[in-house]
Amino acid sequence: MYDYVIAAIQRFGPFTDQHLLMVKDRLQHIYLNKDEYLVKEGQICRTFYFVNSGALRHYLVNDDGTESTLNLWVENEWAFEYKSFVTQQASLAMIQAAEHTELFALSALDFHELVKASDSFFRMGKIFEQAVQNQDFQHNRLNPDEKYELLLSTKPRLLQKFPLKHIASYLGITPETLSRIRKKISS
């Protein structure tokens, strides 16, 4: 049950069996049904999550009522509402299960206790760096074709897990533009 999260932690550096046991003792096992919220607008995110199975969508509702997808997460990825987590202020965005999702949660408090217990856990802070690097595709300077090509090369599983309207929003393009790009590539 813990194989994927332990492997993900070990990517940050070598941890002893004792260190890994310390982490496992602090992990909370969570299940979400499809469309259930992990973080709602107005909540403060005090936990980061490892997606063991399933998929999550991170999005904002704009003033005009439209939704903007900020991030999409699938198995073996760390997920959290970064801005709320770092500032400890109410979230403007939401994280919702796109399908039945199994997660492991580690609270900020537990993480800080781990860091106090051993400097080895300081390396796990790279989870935050990973979250920043995985920021949405909307803000990079690639054209729509390049954004889609990047998605295909770095996160192809998203196409299996999410509707195209969410993929298009994640890429910062219209669904029609995404359809044209997909048609051009498959020709």
Rosetta blueprint (number, residue, H / E / L):
1 M L
2 Y L
3 D H
4 Y H
5 V H
6 I H
7 A H
8 A H
9 I H
10 Q H
11 R L
12 F L
13 G L
14 P L
15 F L
16 T L
17 D H
18 Q H
19 H H
20 L H
21 L H
22 M H
23 V H
24 K H
25 D H
26 R H
27 L L
28 Q E
29 H E
30 I E
31 Y E
32 L E
33 N L
34 K L
35 D L
36 E L
37 Y E
38 L E
39 V E
40 K L
41 E L
42 G L
43 Q L
44 I L
45 C L
46 R L
47 T E
48 F E
49 Y E
50 F E
51 V E
52 N E
53 S E
54 G L
55 A E
56 L E
57 R E
58 H E
59 Y E
60 L E
61 V E
62 N L
63 D L
64 D L
65 G L
66 T L
67 E E
68 S E
69 T E
70 L E
71 N E
72 L E
73 W E
74 V E
75 E L
76 N L
77 E L
78 W E
79 A E
80 F L
81 E L
82 Y H
83 K H
84 S H
85 F H
86 V H
87 T H
88 Q L
89 Q L
90 A L
91 S L
92 L L
93 A L
94 M E
95 I E
96 Q E
97 A E
98 A L
99 E L
100 H L
101 T E
102 E E
103 L E
104 F E
105 A E
106 L E
107 S E
108 A H
109 L H
110 D H
111 F H
112 H H
113 E H
114 L H
115 V H
116 K H
117 A H
118 S L
119 D H
120 S H
121 F H
122 F H
123 R H
124 M H
125 G H
126 K H
127 I H
128 F H
129 E H
130 Q H
131 A H
132 V H
133 Q H
134 N L
135 Q L
136 D L
137 F H
138 Q H
139 H H
140 N L
141 R L
142 L L
143 N L
144 P H
145 D H
146 E H
147 K H
148 Y H
149 E H
150 L H
151 L H
152 L H
153 S H
154 T H
155 K L
156 P L
157 R L
158 L H
159 L H
160 Q H
161 K H
162 F L
163 P L
164 L H
165 K H
166 H H
167 I H
168 A H
169 S H
170 Y H
171 L H
172 G L
173 I L
174 T L
175 P H
176 E H
177 T H
178 L H
179 S H
180 R H
181 I H
182 R H
183 K H
184 K H
185 I H
186 S H
187 S L
